[in-house]
Amino acid sequence: MPRAKLWSDTNLDSVVQLLHRLGVEFSVNDMTREIVLREHDDRVETAVSDWGGDYDERG
Amino acid sequence: MTSVVEKVAEELTPAYMMSLVMDRLYLEGYEIRLDTRGYLDNSMRARLGKVTGNNHLLVAKATDRMGSDLLRDVDFDDSRVALLAVSYFVLKLVDEKLFLDVKDQSVLSALMVVADAEADENPEFNSAMIQTARLKAAKMLDRALQRGLYLHTVVSN
């Protein structure tokens, strides 16, 4: 497989994927494609002890 | 001067690189243990807690940039070699005392991958692939240092 296909440039999709993995809640503006974080709460600390639900979502 | 965002991104990058390569292998049909991926994610989430919520996006972007750049810097055409090279790279960071958190999941995963690959009976890795991975790991470390990464040692989380 060509290298260019292996690792894409830093882009919205890969950042979105990483944010999912980090358990960060966010949305993507459909018009501007801008990532908007939801208001911060104690989600990260909760996610650390409650991981595992996201890993079957890979497509 | 390294910002907090960049410092945390450096800490996340080894686990992120392992995750990226594992995802690629999964898409290519290889079996990847979900618990290993989960532990890597867990490790990254714990480190993300070092920065405020407002900086999470900046950390994610910086981590993605660092990890993707290092993988692109080294010419991979086999994802199995990429996984092994990233594993050697992570262990090199430890050997060079640039990443001292030996209990980080990226280090533990790297140890497992290397041990598995170097086992005589593993059909997925031959000696040429192992040698190639070691060379690419050395190049990856060079490029990381050239990019100004890991100028400050990463200690325990």
Backbone of each chain as ProteinMPNN parsed JSONL, in Angstrom:
{"seq_chain_A": "MPRAKLWSDTNLDSVVQLLHRLGVEFSVNDMTREIVLREHDDRVETAVSDWGGDYDERG", "coords_chain_A": {"N_chain_A": [[0.855, -1.191, 0.0], [0.608, 2.203, -0.845], [2.609, 4.729, 0.712], [1.42, 7.215, 1.089], [-1.172, 6.574, 1.413], [-1.165, 5.247, 3.744], [-0.648, 6.918, 5.98], [-2.397, 9.632, 6.597], [-2.407, 13.181, 5.932], [-2.334, 15.548, 8.629], [-5.532, 16.072, 9.613], [-9.032, 16.925, 9.655], [-10.523, 14.561, 10.061], [-8.769, 12.739, 11.337], [-8.165, 14.083, 13.678], [-10.683, 14.27, 14.784], [-11.194, 11.56, 15.204], [-9.218, 11.038, 17.11], [-10.071, 12.684, 19.221], [-12.42, 11.369, 19.887], [-11.313, 9.035, 20.911], [-10.034, 10.02, 23.083], [-12.09, 10.622, 24.645], [-13.284, 13.072, 24.598], [-15.894, 15.371, 24.498], [-17.541, 16.718, 21.769], [-18.534, 18.678, 18.913], [-18.987, 18.919, 15.357], [-19.079, 21.593, 13.264], [-21.251, 21.684, 10.634], [-21.207, 23.427, 8.49], [-18.863, 25.024, 8.597], [-16.984, 23.152, 9.177], [-15.659, 23.191, 11.511], [-14.292, 22.205, 14.635], [-15.99, 22.009, 17.627], [-15.714, 22.189, 21.024], [-17.609, 20.724, 23.658], [-18.956, 22.119, 26.653], [-16.669, 21.981, 29.304], [-16.555, 19.413, 31.774], [-16.507, 17.056, 34.42], [-15.903, 14.965, 32.817], [-13.562, 13.734, 31.71], [-12.222, 12.563, 33.867], [-14.173, 10.763, 34.596], [-14.268, 9.195, 32.323], [-11.868, 7.841, 32.385], [-12.188, 5.79, 34.195], [-14.14, 4.422, 33.025], [-13.867, 3.226, 30.504], [-14.044, 1.702, 27.252], [-16.372, 1.482, 25.846], [-16.26, 2.547, 23.329], [-14.831, 1.179, 21.45], [-15.773, -0.57, 19.57], [-16.688, 0.883, 17.568], [-15.238, 1.407, 15.369], [-14.91, 1.741, 11.901]], "CA_chain_A": [[0.0, 0.0, 0.0], [1.458, 3.398, -0.911], [2.774, 5.419, 1.983], [0.484, 8.32, 1.217], [-2.453, 6.038, 1.86], [-1.02, 4.716, 5.097], [-0.76, 7.956, 7.006], [-2.908, 10.838, 5.957], [-1.992, 14.435, 6.532], [-3.148, 15.959, 9.773], [-6.772, 16.599, 9.06], [-10.186, 16.917, 10.552], [-10.955, 13.208, 10.408], [-7.896, 12.088, 12.308], [-8.325, 14.786, 14.957], [-11.982, 13.841, 15.308], [-11.004, 10.201, 15.705], [-8.432, 11.108, 18.347], [-10.922, 13.243, 20.269], [-13.283, 10.268, 20.33], [-10.519, 8.104, 21.717], [-9.698, 10.703, 24.33], [-13.311, 10.791, 25.41], [-13.66, 14.484, 24.624], [-17.182, 15.62, 23.864], [-17.41, 17.827, 20.831], [-19.352, 18.579, 17.703], [-18.351, 19.511, 14.184], [-19.981, 22.486, 12.534], [-21.415, 21.16, 9.283], [-20.928, 24.45, 7.482], [-17.468, 25.493, 8.628], [-16.139, 21.996, 9.501], [-14.895, 23.545, 12.704], [-14.559, 21.376, 15.812], [-16.398, 22.817, 18.779], [-15.769, 21.373, 22.233], [-18.701, 21.017, 24.576], [-18.484, 22.713, 27.901], [-15.899, 20.999, 30.069], [-17.025, 19.015, 33.097], [-15.596, 16.057, 34.971], [-15.999, 13.852, 31.896], [-12.311, 13.015, 31.492], [-11.973, 11.702, 35.011], [-15.142, 9.679, 34.517], [-13.928, 8.317, 31.198], [-10.717, 7.013, 32.717], [-12.617, 4.58, 34.88], [-15.31, 3.867, 32.354], [-13.553, 3.123, 29.092], [-14.38, 0.412, 26.66], [-17.586, 1.497, 25.045], [-16.105, 3.165, 22.015], [-13.869, 0.512, 20.595], [-16.407, -1.33, 18.505], [-17.267, 1.83, 16.619], [-14.386, 1.603, 14.204], [-15.54, 1.238, 10.688]], "C_chain_A": [[0.891, 1.242, 0.0], [1.476, 4.135, 0.42], [1.723, 6.504, 2.179], [-0.879, 7.84, 1.704], [-2.381, 5.552, 3.306], [-1.266, 5.784, 6.146], [-1.184, 9.25, 6.343], [-2.309, 12.067, 6.62], [-2.878, 14.724, 7.739], [-4.418, 16.602, 9.23], [-7.898, 16.442, 10.063], [-10.519, 15.501, 10.998], [-10.078, 12.584, 11.483], [-7.986, 12.769, 13.671], [-9.65, 14.386, 15.607], [-11.873, 12.444, 15.917], [-10.251, 10.207, 17.04], [-9.273, 11.664, 19.495], [-11.892, 12.199, 20.798], [-12.525, 9.359, 21.286], [-10.163, 8.708, 23.068], [-10.93, 10.931, 25.195], [-13.776, 12.228, 25.509], [-14.986, 14.658, 23.876], [-17.09, 16.865, 22.99], [-18.438, 17.656, 19.724], [-18.593, 19.235, 16.57], [-19.394, 20.335, 13.442], [-20.06, 22.036, 11.075], [-21.0, 22.162, 8.212], [-19.428, 24.78, 7.417], [-16.47, 24.364, 8.826], [-15.23, 22.296, 10.693], [-15.296, 22.642, 13.868], [-14.874, 22.292, 16.989], [-16.504, 21.891, 19.987], [-16.993, 21.743, 23.054], [-18.116, 21.496, 25.88], [-17.823, 21.647, 28.763], [-16.568, 20.695, 31.404], [-16.046, 17.967, 33.622], [-15.561, 14.811, 34.092], [-14.712, 13.05, 31.767], [-12.038, 12.06, 32.644], [-12.934, 10.512, 35.007], [-14.727, 8.678, 33.456], [-12.788, 7.383, 31.549], [-11.16, 5.713, 33.378], [-13.768, 3.893, 34.164], [-15.045, 3.73, 30.866], [-14.115, 1.82, 28.554], [-15.583, 0.454, 25.758], [-17.386, 1.929, 23.609], [-15.399, 2.28, 21.008], [-14.487, -0.341, 19.498], [-16.951, -0.42, 17.418], [-16.41, 2.026, 15.387], [-15.068, 1.044, 12.968], [-14.569, 1.025, 9.606]], "O_chain_A": [[1.841, 1.313, 0.78], [0.486, 4.159, 1.151], [1.203, 6.694, 3.279], [-1.637, 8.589, 2.321], [-3.395, 5.459, 3.998], [-2.017, 5.566, 7.097], [-0.412, 9.877, 5.618], [-1.773, 11.997, 7.726], [-3.997, 14.226, 7.856], [-4.36, 17.569, 8.471], [-7.727, 15.902, 11.156], [-10.768, 15.264, 12.18], [-10.579, 11.974, 12.428], [-7.894, 12.106, 14.704], [-9.727, 14.189, 16.82], [-12.391, 12.183, 17.002], [-10.6, 9.48, 17.97], [-9.193, 11.167, 20.619], [-12.161, 12.139, 21.998], [-13.038, 8.968, 22.334], [-10.012, 8.0, 24.064], [-10.824, 11.379, 26.337], [-14.564, 12.575, 26.389], [-15.163, 14.153, 22.768], [-16.623, 17.918, 23.422], [-19.113, 16.631, 19.621], [-17.668, 20.015, 16.798], [-20.447, 19.833, 13.05], [-19.051, 22.012, 10.371], [-20.501, 21.781, 7.153], [-18.82, 24.809, 6.346], [-15.264, 24.56, 8.672], [-14.16, 21.704, 10.838], [-16.475, 22.35, 14.066], [-14.126, 23.218, 17.3], [-17.279, 20.935, 19.984], [-17.372, 22.911, 23.141], [-16.935, 21.301, 26.167], [-18.354, 20.549, 28.93], [-17.078, 21.59, 32.078], [-14.863, 18.009, 33.285], [-15.226, 13.725, 34.565], [-14.752, 11.821, 31.719], [-11.671, 10.903, 32.436], [-12.558, 9.396, 35.367], [-14.819, 7.468, 33.657], [-12.74, 6.253, 31.064], [-10.57, 4.659, 33.143], [-14.305, 2.897, 34.648], [-15.898, 4.077, 30.049], [-14.59, 0.963, 29.298], [-15.792, -0.469, 24.971], [-18.25, 1.701, 22.763], [-15.371, 2.603, 19.82], [-13.784, -0.787, 18.591], [-17.59, -0.877, 16.47], [-16.805, 2.732, 14.459], [-15.719, 0.0, 13.012], [-14.946, 0.601, 8.513]]}, "seq_chain_B": "MTSVVEKVAEELTPAYMMSLVMDRLYLEGYEIRLDTRGYLDNSMRARLGKVTGNNHLLVAKATDRMGSDLLRDVDFDDSRVALLAVSYFVLKLVDEKLFLDVKDQSVLSALMVVADAEADENPEFNSAMIQTARLKAAKMLDRALQRGLYLHTVVSN", "coords_chain_B": {"N_chain_B": [[10.497, 27.699, 24.269], [8.801, 24.972, 25.63], [5.368, 24.555, 25.443], [2.643, 23.855, 27.711], [0.654, 22.496, 26.397], [2.038, 21.381, 24.198], [3.825, 19.794, 25.575], [2.175, 17.903, 26.866], [1.108, 16.779, 24.588], [3.386, 15.575, 23.522], [3.692, 13.588, 25.402], [1.463, 12.062, 24.884], [1.907, 11.174, 22.342], [3.497, 8.702, 21.812], [1.665, 6.613, 22.564], [-0.419, 7.303, 20.899], [0.69, 6.95, 18.358], [1.134, 4.182, 18.4], [-1.525, 3.418, 18.493], [-2.503, 4.407, 16.043], [-1.128, 2.804, 14.193], [-2.001, 0.284, 14.935], [-4.707, 0.555, 14.334], [-4.534, 0.739, 11.569], [-3.555, -1.791, 10.913], [-5.68, -3.305, 11.778], [-7.659, -2.514, 9.962], [-6.565, -3.647, 7.746], [-7.068, -6.223, 8.143], [-5.851, -7.639, 10.149], [-5.78, -9.2, 13.364], [-6.432, -7.392, 16.167], [-5.947, -6.875, 19.548], [-8.583, -5.739, 21.425], [-8.505, -4.966, 24.051], [-5.923, -4.085, 24.429], [-5.832, -1.818, 22.803], [-7.716, -0.367, 24.163], [-6.43, 0.068, 26.62], [-4.358, 1.72, 25.784], [-5.819, 3.956, 24.968], [-6.908, 4.645, 27.405], [-4.637, 5.383, 28.822], [-3.9, 7.648, 27.391], [-6.095, 9.28, 27.914], [-5.867, 9.716, 30.627], [-3.56, 11.253, 30.771], [-4.417, 13.463, 29.367], [-5.92, 14.739, 31.205], [-4.254, 16.492, 32.45], [-4.38, 18.979, 31.359], [-6.503, 21.842, 30.946], [-9.992, 21.776, 30.035], [-10.429, 23.527, 27.927], [-8.155, 23.344, 26.458], [-8.084, 20.885, 25.293], [-8.652, 20.389, 22.597], [-6.518, 21.621, 21.329], [-4.421, 20.054, 22.272], [-5.117, 17.594, 21.129], [-4.881, 18.211, 18.394], [-2.161, 18.859, 18.249], [-1.0, 16.453, 19.062], [-1.872, 14.735, 17.048], [-0.588, 15.898, 14.888], [2.145, 15.61, 15.6], [2.411, 12.78, 15.833], [1.514, 11.819, 13.325], [3.278, 13.142, 11.611], [5.762, 12.016, 12.315], [5.353, 9.373, 11.557], [4.992, 9.69, 8.846], [7.436, 10.701, 8.139], [9.097, 8.552, 8.052], [9.553, 6.024, 5.761], [7.103, 3.863, 5.248], [5.978, 0.811, 3.956], [4.758, -1.397, 4.796], [2.538, -2.295, 7.161], [2.944, -3.941, 9.323], [5.673, -3.808, 9.788], [5.71, -1.166, 10.431], [4.339, -1.132, 12.891], [6.129, -2.573, 14.449], [8.378, -0.943, 14.227], [7.502, 1.444, 15.434], [7.189, 0.456, 17.963], [9.839, -0.221, 18.661], [10.791, 2.364, 18.546], [9.449, 3.605, 20.693], [10.582, 2.175, 22.798], [13.193, 2.977, 22.469], [13.004, 5.653, 23.187], [12.681, 5.306, 25.887], [15.086, 3.983, 26.521], [16.903, 6.012, 25.952], [16.366, 7.665, 27.953], [14.432, 9.607, 27.625], [11.831, 9.286, 27.927], [10.448, 8.441, 30.689], [8.41, 7.138, 31.93], [7.903, 4.145, 32.503], [5.781, 2.561, 32.937], [3.824, 3.365, 31.312], [1.227, 2.727, 29.003], [1.955, 2.639, 26.333], [4.613, 1.88, 26.394], [4.479, -0.621, 27.638], [2.905, -1.966, 25.773], [4.599, -1.812, 23.576], [6.72, -3.392, 24.434], [5.457, -5.871, 24.476], [4.841, -6.223, 21.759], [7.399, -6.266, 20.574], [8.576, -8.466, 21.859], [6.891, -10.437, 20.939], [7.293, -10.283, 18.188], [9.958, -10.959, 17.931], [10.0, -13.522, 18.694], [10.844, -16.787, 17.798], [9.003, -18.399, 16.51], [7.156, -16.82, 15.266], [5.307, -16.201, 12.457], [4.745, -13.864, 11.16], [6.768, -12.036, 11.19], [9.934, -11.691, 9.851], [13.555, -11.916, 9.974], [14.599, -9.886, 8.401], [12.556, -7.997, 8.344], [12.513, -7.275, 10.999], [15.038, -6.136, 11.289], [14.788, -3.999, 9.509], [12.77, -2.572, 10.787], [14.082, -1.782, 13.112], [16.005, -0.026, 12.094], [14.35, 1.944, 11.033], [13.133, 2.832, 13.312], [15.259, 4.052, 14.593], [15.692, 6.131, 12.823], [13.301, 7.439, 13.137], [13.509, 8.372, 15.738], [15.633, 10.141, 15.426], [14.402, 12.013, 13.734], [12.383, 12.912, 15.4], [13.852, 14.239, 17.365], [15.068, 16.151, 15.789], [12.864, 17.621, 15.16], [12.48, 18.857, 17.475], [11.241, 17.561, 19.508], [10.752, 15.898, 22.64], [12.715, 17.133, 24.116], [12.601, 17.608, 26.701], [12.548, 15.419, 29.377], [10.051, 12.934, 29.677], [8.273, 12.147, 32.466], [6.867, 10.034, 35.047], [3.317, 9.602, 34.946]], "CA_chain_B": [[10.005, 27.052, 25.479], [7.724, 24.049, 25.324], [4.136, 24.892, 26.136], [2.009, 22.716, 28.376], [-0.056, 21.742, 25.356], [3.008, 20.578, 23.441], [4.405, 18.797, 26.473], [1.205, 16.815, 27.015], [1.024, 16.11, 23.283], [4.55, 14.685, 23.438], [3.432, 12.428, 26.251], [0.422, 11.255, 24.249], [2.289, 10.74, 20.994], [3.821, 7.28, 21.662], [0.443, 5.795, 22.591], [-1.204, 7.625, 19.699], [1.318, 6.291, 17.205], [0.806, 2.763, 18.504], [-2.939, 3.279, 18.145], [-2.667, 4.629, 14.611], [-0.653, 1.644, 13.443], [-2.914, -0.83, 15.224], [-5.922, 0.785, 13.549], [-4.231, 0.408, 10.182], [-3.475, -3.251, 10.826], [-7.061, -3.808, 11.923], [-8.336, -2.293, 8.684], [-5.977, -4.566, 6.769], [-7.539, -7.571, 8.426], [-5.137, -8.295, 11.246], [-6.504, -9.224, 14.628], [-5.839, -6.515, 17.176], [-6.651, -7.038, 20.824], [-9.281, -4.514, 21.792], [-8.122, -4.51, 25.385], [-4.675, -3.324, 24.284], [-6.204, -0.488, 22.303], [-8.402, 0.32, 25.259], [-5.441, 0.526, 27.601], [-3.674, 2.868, 25.193], [-6.738, 5.096, 25.059], [-6.993, 4.99, 28.819], [-3.407, 6.08, 29.171], [-3.954, 8.988, 26.797], [-7.126, 10.054, 28.609], [-5.347, 10.123, 31.933], [-2.621, 12.358, 30.562], [-5.168, 14.639, 28.913], [-6.435, 15.41, 32.399], [-3.291, 17.484, 32.93], [-4.689, 20.303, 30.804], [-7.903, 22.227, 31.105], [-10.856, 21.377, 28.933], [-10.292, 24.434, 26.791], [-6.957, 23.002, 25.681], [-8.149, 19.514, 24.782], [-8.585, 20.374, 21.133], [-5.139, 21.956, 20.945], [-3.599, 18.873, 22.539], [-5.441, 16.584, 20.117], [-4.294, 18.618, 17.112], [-0.704, 18.759, 18.343], [-0.664, 15.029, 19.115], [-2.076, 14.182, 15.707], [0.475, 16.418, 14.031], [3.422, 14.975, 15.959], [2.397, 11.35, 15.51], [1.402, 11.62, 11.877], [4.512, 13.614, 10.976], [6.828, 11.03, 12.524], [5.066, 8.19, 10.737], [5.205, 10.052, 7.446], [8.865, 10.932, 7.923], [9.744, 7.266, 7.788], [8.836, 5.463, 4.612], [6.577, 2.532, 5.538], [5.045, 0.214, 3.002], [4.2, -2.584, 5.437], [2.061, -1.842, 8.474], [3.53, -4.776, 10.381], [6.967, -3.193, 10.082], [5.414, 0.114, 11.099], [4.029, -1.413, 14.294], [7.365, -2.966, 15.126], [9.255, 0.229, 14.279], [6.995, 2.344, 16.474], [7.492, -0.187, 19.255], [11.263, 0.027, 18.927], [10.934, 3.808, 18.785], [9.012, 3.876, 22.064], [11.591, 1.618, 23.702], [14.374, 3.838, 22.354], [12.748, 6.827, 24.029], [12.955, 4.883, 27.266], [16.524, 3.717, 26.638], [17.613, 7.29, 25.92], [15.879, 8.406, 29.124], [13.597, 10.72, 27.176], [10.469, 8.927, 28.328], [10.782, 7.63, 31.862], [7.243, 6.468, 32.497], [7.967, 2.792, 31.934], [4.493, 1.887, 33.114], [2.877, 3.869, 30.321], [0.734, 1.623, 28.178], [2.699, 2.562, 25.065], [5.84, 1.122, 26.667], [4.101, -2.014, 27.883], [2.469, -2.529, 24.487], [5.79, -1.952, 22.735], [7.447, -4.568, 24.917], [4.728, -7.065, 24.025], [4.986, -6.356, 20.309], [8.777, -6.663, 20.27], [8.773, -9.851, 22.311], [6.131, -11.302, 20.042], [7.912, -10.275, 16.853], [11.275, -11.589, 17.969], [9.845, -14.953, 18.984], [11.258, -17.546, 16.618], [7.911, -19.088, 15.804], [6.188, -15.878, 14.721], [5.41, -16.207, 10.991], [4.46, -12.537, 10.6], [7.965, -11.205, 11.177], [11.209, -12.36, 9.612], [14.685, -11.135, 10.488], [14.758, -8.682, 7.582], [11.562, -7.027, 8.804], [12.952, -6.786, 12.315], [16.171, -5.243, 11.057], [14.236, -2.782, 8.9], [12.031, -1.83, 11.821], [15.053, -1.149, 14.017], [16.59, 1.124, 11.394], [13.335, 2.985, 10.911], [12.929, 3.391, 14.656], [16.371, 4.98, 14.835], [15.42, 7.317, 12.004], [12.168, 8.131, 13.744], [14.013, 9.104, 16.906], [16.385, 11.281, 14.889], [13.465, 13.016, 13.236], [11.694, 13.493, 16.561], [14.762, 15.197, 18.001], [15.215, 17.261, 14.85], [11.649, 18.434, 15.239], [12.455, 19.517, 18.773], [10.428, 16.817, 20.456], [11.401, 15.165, 23.738], [13.867, 17.847, 24.661], [12.433, 17.476, 28.144], [12.2, 14.039, 29.677], [8.704, 12.652, 30.155], [8.345, 11.325, 33.679], [5.636, 9.295, 35.335], [2.057, 10.347, 34.857]], "C_chain_B": [[8.789, 26.184, 25.133], [6.482, 24.416, 26.124], [3.568, 23.634, 26.79], [1.294, 21.844, 27.349], [0.91, 20.839, 24.598], [3.603, 19.472, 24.307], [3.451, 17.61, 26.643], [1.071, 16.056, 25.693], [2.209, 15.163, 23.083], [4.32, 13.414, 24.25], [2.42, 11.488, 25.601], [0.903, 10.589, 22.967], [2.691, 9.261, 20.889], [2.584, 6.384, 21.638], [-0.392, 6.05, 21.343], [-0.619, 6.945, 18.466], [1.041, 4.789, 17.223], [-0.637, 2.53, 18.052], [-3.172, 3.427, 16.648], [-2.265, 3.392, 13.813], [-1.555, 0.437, 13.697], [-4.217, -0.681, 14.442], [-5.704, 0.389, 12.098], [-4.195, -1.103, 9.992], [-4.872, -3.872, 10.918], [-7.808, -3.674, 10.6], [-7.803, -3.215, 7.6], [-6.321, -6.015, 7.072], [-6.8, -8.307, 9.523], [-5.97, -8.218, 12.524], [-5.753, -8.377, 15.642], [-6.644, -6.659, 18.462], [-7.276, -5.706, 21.245], [-8.877, -4.033, 23.179], [-6.832, -3.695, 25.318], [-4.976, -1.917, 23.788], [-6.893, 0.319, 23.402], [-7.435, 0.854, 26.302], [-4.671, 1.738, 27.069], [-4.546, 4.119, 25.29], [-6.834, 5.594, 26.497], [-5.797, 5.821, 29.267], [-3.439, 7.512, 28.635], [-4.961, 9.858, 27.538], [-6.614, 10.562, 29.953], [-4.399, 11.31, 31.784], [-3.334, 13.629, 30.109], [-5.705, 15.426, 30.097], [-5.489, 16.451, 32.959], [-3.589, 18.883, 32.416], [-6.167, 20.589, 30.969], [-8.692, 21.861, 29.857], [-10.702, 22.248, 27.708], [-9.119, 24.06, 25.891], [-7.005, 21.612, 25.07], [-8.014, 19.451, 23.264], [-7.169, 20.681, 20.66], [-4.218, 20.76, 21.158], [-3.845, 17.808, 21.472], [-4.798, 16.942, 18.78], [-2.775, 18.467, 17.136], [-0.259, 17.296, 18.351], [-0.795, 14.401, 17.734], [-0.971, 14.642, 14.769], [1.802, 15.71, 14.315], [3.457, 13.515, 15.511], [2.372, 11.098, 14.026], [2.681, 12.044, 11.166], [5.623, 12.574, 11.117], [6.598, 9.783, 11.677], [5.301, 8.477, 9.264], [6.684, 10.247, 7.137], [9.593, 9.652, 7.537], [8.897, 6.516, 6.777], [8.38, 4.032, 4.904], [5.732, 2.029, 4.374], [4.464, -1.09, 3.547], [3.806, -2.185, 6.864], [2.604, -2.686, 9.614], [4.899, -4.219, 10.776], [6.756, -1.87, 10.816], [5.127, -0.109, 12.578], [5.304, -1.753, 15.065], [8.312, -1.766, 15.266], [8.798, 1.214, 15.35], [7.295, 1.762, 17.853], [8.953, 0.016, 19.623], [11.502, 1.501, 19.247], [10.559, 4.149, 20.232], [10.061, 3.362, 23.054], [12.9, 2.418, 23.636], [14.211, 5.1, 23.191], [13.054, 6.505, 25.486], [14.455, 4.687, 27.47], [17.329, 5.007, 26.719], [17.212, 8.202, 27.076], [15.119, 9.68, 28.729], [12.148, 10.508, 27.59], [10.617, 7.941, 29.477], [9.59, 6.902, 32.465], [7.141, 5.058, 31.906], [6.677, 2.012, 32.142], [3.435, 2.419, 32.157], [2.48, 2.727, 29.403], [1.463, 1.521, 26.844], [3.967, 1.738, 25.246], [5.516, -0.356, 26.861], [3.656, -2.684, 26.591], [3.662, -2.757, 23.572], [6.603, -3.181, 23.143], [6.775, -5.852, 24.429], [4.931, -7.3, 22.538], [6.381, -6.858, 19.958], [9.03, -8.114, 20.682], [8.078, -10.819, 21.371], [6.826, -11.413, 18.684], [9.229, -11.042, 16.842], [11.202, -13.065, 18.352], [10.087, -15.747, 17.698], [10.087, -18.077, 15.809], [6.903, -18.137, 15.18], [6.334, -15.786, 13.2], [5.232, -14.825, 10.369], [5.71, -11.677, 10.471], [9.194, -12.061, 10.887], [12.34, -11.417, 10.039], [14.89, -9.845, 9.698], [13.774, -7.59, 8.031], [11.97, -6.427, 10.143], [14.093, -5.792, 12.157], [15.695, -3.908, 10.47], [13.535, -1.924, 9.945], [12.993, -1.124, 12.77], [15.672, 0.093, 13.374], [15.591, 2.276, 11.313], [13.038, 3.627, 12.271], [14.029, 4.395, 14.982], [16.156, 6.273, 14.055], [14.29, 8.141, 12.618], [12.624, 8.947, 14.957], [14.813, 10.323, 16.453], [15.435, 12.397, 14.462], [12.707, 13.685, 14.382], [12.567, 14.561, 17.215], [14.985, 16.403, 17.099], [14.01, 18.192, 14.899], [11.519, 19.121, 16.605], [11.586, 18.821, 19.796], [11.321, 16.137, 21.489], [12.719, 15.824, 24.176], [13.799, 17.851, 26.187], [11.918, 16.073, 28.42], [10.76, 13.937, 30.183], [8.811, 11.716, 31.346], [6.991, 10.675, 33.928], [4.424, 10.199, 35.322], [1.571, 10.743, 36.248]], "O_chain_B": [[7.874, 26.62, 24.434], [6.544, 24.57, 27.344], [3.958, 22.512, 26.468], [1.326, 20.616, 27.425], [0.624, 19.661, 24.383], [3.851, 18.361, 23.837], [3.869, 16.455, 26.572], [0.937, 14.832, 25.686], [2.048, 14.073, 22.535], [4.701, 12.317, 23.842], [2.509, 10.27, 25.75], [0.366, 9.56, 22.556], [2.259, 8.602, 19.942], [2.471, 5.499, 20.79], [-1.0, 5.13, 20.794], [-1.357, 6.425, 17.628], [0.747, 4.194, 16.186], [-0.932, 1.578, 17.33], [-3.94, 2.671, 16.052], [-2.961, 2.983, 12.883], [-1.837, -0.338, 12.784], [-4.767, -1.665, 13.947], [-6.573, -0.218, 11.472], [-4.742, -1.628, 9.022], [-5.189, -4.836, 10.22], [-8.501, -4.596, 10.169], [-8.511, -3.53, 6.644], [-5.916, -6.924, 6.348], [-7.09, -9.472, 9.798], [-6.754, -7.291, 12.724], [-4.582, -8.622, 15.934], [-7.872, -6.574, 18.453], [-6.591, -4.694, 21.397], [-8.902, -2.833, 23.455], [-6.665, -2.729, 26.062], [-4.431, -0.941, 24.303], [-6.676, 1.522, 23.544], [-7.605, 1.964, 26.806], [-4.37, 2.667, 27.818], [-4.072, 5.197, 25.647], [-6.841, 6.796, 26.762], [-5.929, 6.813, 29.984], [-3.06, 8.458, 29.325], [-4.711, 11.042, 27.765], [-6.895, 11.691, 30.357], [-4.437, 12.251, 32.576], [-2.906, 14.738, 30.429], [-5.918, 16.635, 30.003], [-5.865, 17.216, 33.847], [-3.104, 19.867, 32.975], [-6.978, 19.674, 31.113], [-8.134, 21.664, 28.778], [-10.828, 21.773, 26.579], [-9.09, 24.413, 24.712], [-6.059, 21.201, 24.397], [-7.345, 18.571, 22.723], [-6.68, 20.076, 19.706], [-3.345, 20.482, 20.335], [-2.903, 17.193, 20.971], [-4.236, 16.077, 18.108], [-2.174, 18.005, 16.166], [0.739, 16.943, 17.723], [0.066, 13.632, 17.306], [-0.476, 13.865, 13.952], [2.493, 15.269, 13.396], [4.42, 13.074, 14.884], [3.118, 10.262, 13.518], [3.119, 11.381, 10.225], [6.338, 12.285, 10.157], [7.545, 9.207, 11.143], [5.756, 7.608, 8.52], [7.133, 9.994, 6.019], [10.573, 9.674, 6.793], [7.681, 6.394, 6.926], [9.176, 3.096, 4.819], [4.87, 2.748, 3.869], [3.757, -1.802, 2.834], [4.652, -1.787, 7.664], [2.716, -2.21, 10.744], [5.237, -4.167, 11.958], [7.527, -1.506, 11.705], [5.615, 0.638, 13.426], [5.521, -1.28, 16.181], [8.963, -1.598, 16.297], [9.619, 1.755, 16.09], [7.615, 2.493, 18.79], [9.273, 0.379, 20.755], [12.313, 1.838, 20.109], [11.272, 4.892, 20.906], [10.385, 4.038, 24.03], [13.623, 2.519, 24.627], [15.16, 5.561, 23.826], [13.611, 7.324, 26.217], [15.026, 5.156, 28.454], [18.31, 5.093, 27.457], [17.653, 9.347, 27.169], [15.17, 10.692, 29.427], [11.347, 11.442, 27.598], [10.879, 6.757, 29.265], [9.747, 6.13, 33.411], [6.405, 4.814, 30.95], [6.503, 0.928, 31.585], [2.286, 1.978, 32.184], [3.296, 1.868, 29.069], [1.577, 0.431, 26.283], [4.352, 0.983, 24.353], [6.191, -1.229, 26.316], [3.992, -3.842, 26.343], [3.735, -3.769, 22.875], [7.109, -3.914, 22.293], [7.447, -6.799, 24.021], [5.164, -8.428, 22.103], [6.53, -7.768, 19.142], [9.628, -8.887, 19.934], [8.607, -11.882, 21.048], [6.93, -12.497, 18.111], [9.568, -11.695, 15.855], [12.211, -13.77, 18.338], [9.575, -15.392, 16.636], [10.161, -18.191, 14.586], [5.901, -18.582, 14.622], [7.37, -15.342, 12.705], [5.53, -14.63, 9.191], [5.715, -10.697, 9.726], [9.462, -13.035, 11.591], [12.1, -10.27, 10.416], [15.306, -8.83, 10.257], [14.125, -6.411, 8.088], [11.796, -5.233, 10.387], [14.117, -4.744, 12.803], [16.141, -2.837, 10.882], [13.694, -0.704, 9.975], [12.742, 0.008, 13.183], [15.84, 1.125, 14.023], [15.95, 3.438, 11.503], [12.731, 4.816, 12.355], [13.773, 5.447, 15.567], [16.404, 7.367, 14.562], [14.323, 9.371, 12.616], [12.174, 10.074, 15.165], [14.687, 11.404, 17.027], [15.64, 13.567, 14.786], [12.425, 14.882, 14.334], [12.092, 15.64, 17.572], [15.079, 17.535, 17.574], [14.134, 19.401, 14.701], [10.571, 19.866, 16.851], [11.231, 19.4, 20.823], [12.489, 15.845, 21.233], [13.683, 15.156, 24.549], [14.8, 18.069, 26.87], [10.978, 15.603, 27.78], [10.314, 14.74, 31.003], [9.372, 10.625, 31.244], [6.084, 10.767, 33.101], [4.495, 11.386, 35.64], [0.525, 11.377, 36.379]]}, "name": "protein", "num_of_chains": 2, "seq": "MPRAKLWSDTNLDSVVQLLHRLGVEFSVNDMTREIVLREHDDRVETAVSDWGGDYDERGMTSVVEKVAEELTPAYMMSLVMDRLYLEGYEIRLDTRGYLDNSMRARLGKVTGNNHLLVAKATDRMGSDLLRDVDFDDSRVALLAVSYFVLKLVDEKLFLDVKDQSVLSALMVVADAEADENPEFNSAMIQTARLKAAKMLDRALQRGLYLHTVVSN"}
